[in-house]
Amino acid sequence: MFGKVCTILPLSSWIGPNVWRYIAAFILEFEGRDVTVENINHYIFYAKQLGRESSNHFLGEMMPLPKPSKKSIKPYESIWSSVDDYYDEAANNRLSLIRKTIIENQNVKLIVSYDRTLTEMMLNYFSSTIEIVSTWNFKHKQYTLYPWC
């Protein structure tokens, strides 16, 4: 499914940030809707369905502090001495908030995670409720589908 989205919508289709657009494309495909640049832009910017509380998906930042890079702790050195310290302090609180939000919004059927480290943190946190539905490879990368219960 996701491979189809990547092959029909190259990055050159858009100007500006693309992460939201690829997430929207994935959701549209998941819902069986036409995945076009126009539909994606409408979904995000006009209908404003991406990340809505009443939607069938959960959209959130696991570790939301803006930083120059994933391994950098700047400009938060006065609070945490390393990214690991930040994760150690914030991760369980974030995971608890995510779990609470998902439980309170029963129509969530899809969670998309695209960062291996943070995905592993979520899988460990939710290990008692998650099982593997399917795994597949696309362009030498492995992908895994888990149900949300």
One Martini backbone bead per residue (centre of mass of N, CA, C, O) as a GRO file, in nm:
protein
  149
    1MET     BB    1   0.062   0.059  -0.026
    2PHE     BB    2   0.293   0.270   0.029
    3GLY     BB    3   0.450   0.220  -0.232
    4LYS     BB    4   0.234   0.341  -0.415
    5VAL     BB    5   0.250   0.628  -0.308
    6CYS     BB    6   0.556   0.675  -0.369
    7THR     BB    7   0.536   0.622  -0.686
    8ILE     BB    8   0.299   0.849  -0.754
    9LEU     BB    9   0.448   1.064  -0.534
   10PRO     BB   10   0.670   1.274  -0.570
   11LEU     BB   11   0.842   1.522  -0.414
   12SER     BB   12   0.802   1.721  -0.668
   13SER     BB   13   0.487   1.780  -0.613
   14TRP     BB   14   0.614   1.976  -0.394
   15ILE     BB   15   0.620   2.261  -0.181
   16GLY     BB   16   0.778   2.188   0.093
   17PRO     BB   17   0.654   2.010   0.323
   18ASN     BB   18   0.598   1.633   0.327
   19VAL     BB   19   0.503   1.460   0.566
   20TRP     BB   20   0.199   1.523   0.573
   21ARG     BB   21   0.145   1.430   0.283
   22TYR     BB   22   0.223   1.132   0.322
   23ILE     BB   23   0.024   1.074   0.545
   24ALA     BB   24  -0.228   1.148   0.383
   25ALA     BB   25  -0.183   0.942   0.158
   26PHE     BB   26  -0.198   0.694   0.337
   27ILE     BB   27  -0.486   0.746   0.445
   28LEU     BB   28  -0.633   0.752   0.177
   29GLU     BB   29  -0.557   0.465   0.100
   30PHE     BB   30  -0.677   0.329   0.354
   31GLU     BB   31  -0.974   0.454   0.268
   32GLY     BB   32  -1.000   0.432  -0.060
   33ARG     BB   33  -0.886   0.685  -0.184
   34ASP     BB   34  -0.777   0.923  -0.382
   35VAL     BB   35  -0.431   0.979  -0.474
   36THR     BB   36  -0.378   1.320  -0.481
   37VAL     BB   37  -0.266   1.628  -0.464
   38GLU     BB   38  -0.544   1.758  -0.426
   39ASN     BB   39  -0.652   1.569  -0.198
   40ILE     BB   40  -0.428   1.624   0.000
   41ASN     BB   41  -0.457   1.930   0.027
   42HIS     BB   42  -0.751   1.920   0.116
   43TYR     BB   43  -0.720   1.741   0.370
   44ILE     BB   44  -0.526   1.948   0.513
   45PHE     BB   45  -0.620   2.267   0.431
   46TYR     BB   46  -0.949   2.252   0.402
   47ALA     BB   47  -1.074   2.009   0.573
   48LYS     BB   48  -0.891   1.940   0.816
   49GLN     BB   49  -0.828   1.605   0.881
   50LEU     BB   50  -0.552   1.614   0.991
   51GLY     BB   51  -0.559   1.524   1.329
   52ARG     BB   52  -0.832   1.493   1.417
   53GLU     BB   53  -1.019   1.400   1.682
   54SER     BB   54  -1.250   1.248   1.484
   55SER     BB   55  -1.059   1.054   1.367
   56ASN     BB   56  -0.891   0.744   1.241
   57HIS     BB   57  -0.634   0.896   1.357
   58PHE     BB   58  -0.301   0.948   1.482
   59LEU     BB   59  -0.141   1.271   1.551
   60GLY     BB   60   0.198   1.292   1.670
   61GLU     BB   61   0.454   1.385   1.888
   62MET     BB   62   0.672   1.222   2.074
   63MET     BB   63   0.923   1.444   2.043
   64PRO     BB   64   0.854   1.794   2.016
   65LEU     BB   65   1.121   1.926   2.025
   66PRO     BB   66   1.298   2.160   1.875
   67LYS     BB   67   1.580   2.065   1.666
   68PRO     BB   68   1.852   2.047   1.458
   69SER     BB   69   1.866   1.739   1.562
   70LYS     BB   70   1.826   1.427   1.685
   71LYS     BB   71   2.119   1.441   1.856
   72SER     BB   72   2.034   1.706   1.967
   73ILE     BB   73   1.991   1.945   2.260
   74LYS     BB   74   1.955   2.190   2.125
   75PRO     BB   75   1.858   2.451   2.356
   76TYR     BB   76   1.855   2.228   2.635
   77GLU     BB   77   2.119   2.208   2.823
   78SER     BB   78   1.991   2.326   3.099
   79ILE     BB   79   1.807   2.056   3.131
   80TRP     BB   80   1.976   1.860   2.937
   81SER     BB   81   2.271   1.670   2.858
   82SER     BB   82   2.086   1.477   2.671
   83VAL     BB   83   1.883   1.294   2.477
   84ASP     BB   84   1.855   1.060   2.677
   85ASP     BB   85   1.754   1.234   2.912
   86TYR     BB   86   1.503   1.332   2.773
   87TYR     BB   87   1.378   1.055   2.719
   88ASP     BB   88   1.376   0.951   3.012
   89GLU     BB   89   1.180   1.184   3.112
   90ALA     BB   90   0.949   1.202   2.866
   91ALA     BB   91   0.842   0.932   2.742
   92ASN     BB   92   0.631   0.821   2.948
   93ASN     BB   93   0.450   1.072   2.941
   94ARG     BB   94   0.388   1.064   2.639
   95LEU     BB   95   0.274   0.775   2.627
   96SER     BB   96   0.044   0.829   2.824
   97LEU     BB   97  -0.094   1.050   2.654
   98ILE     BB   98  -0.139   0.882   2.403
   99ARG     BB   99  -0.309   0.658   2.527
  100LYS     BB  100  -0.535   0.839   2.635
  101THR     BB  101  -0.619   0.960   2.363
  102ILE     BB  102  -0.690   0.692   2.222
  103ILE     BB  103  -0.899   0.587   2.427
  104GLU     BB  104  -1.087   0.852   2.396
  105ASN     BB  105  -1.055   0.769   2.070
  106GLN     BB  106  -1.213   0.501   1.928
  107ASN     BB  107  -1.170   0.577   1.604
  108VAL     BB  108  -0.889   0.479   1.614
  109LYS     BB  109  -0.702   0.284   1.343
  110LEU     BB  110  -0.432   0.473   1.309
  111ILE     BB  111  -0.071   0.443   1.330
  112VAL     BB  112   0.207   0.644   1.237
  113SER     BB  113   0.552   0.541   1.220
  114TYR     BB  114   0.895   0.684   1.119
  115ASP     BB  115   1.066   0.606   1.384
  116ARG     BB  116   1.244   0.362   1.511
  117THR     BB  117   1.295   0.442   1.808
  118LEU     BB  118   1.001   0.537   1.873
  119THR     BB  119   0.863   0.276   1.792
  120GLU     BB  120   1.003   0.098   2.001
  121MET     BB  121   0.890   0.249   2.244
  122MET     BB  122   0.592   0.193   2.182
  123LEU     BB  123   0.608  -0.117   2.174
  124ASN     BB  124   0.704  -0.150   2.465
  125TYR     BB  125   0.467   0.001   2.605
  126PHE     BB  126   0.239  -0.180   2.419
  127SER     BB  127   0.303  -0.498   2.438
  128SER     BB  128   0.020  -0.609   2.561
  129THR     BB  129  -0.156  -0.490   2.279
  130ILE     BB  130   0.056  -0.595   2.059
  131GLU     BB  131   0.059  -0.725   1.723
  132ILE     BB  132   0.142  -0.891   1.440
  133VAL     BB  133   0.015  -0.884   1.108
  134SER     BB  134   0.258  -0.757   0.919
  135THR     BB  135   0.526  -0.801   0.678
  136TRP     BB  136   0.753  -0.593   0.470
  137ASN     BB  137   0.926  -0.511   0.169
  138PHE     BB  138   1.081  -0.189   0.063
  139LYS     BB  139   1.353  -0.091  -0.062
  140HIS     BB  140   1.522  -0.247   0.177
  141LYS     BB  141   1.273  -0.221   0.377
  142GLN     BB  142   1.110  -0.268   0.677
  143TYR     BB  143   0.767  -0.346   0.749
  144THR     BB  144   0.499  -0.295   0.997
  145LEU     BB  145   0.190  -0.438   1.109
  146TYR     BB  146  -0.039  -0.320   1.354
  147PRO     BB  147  -0.272  -0.341   1.574
  148TRP     BB  148  -0.540  -0.169   1.731
  149CYS     BB  149  -0.688  -0.227   2.072
   0.00000   0.00000   0.00000
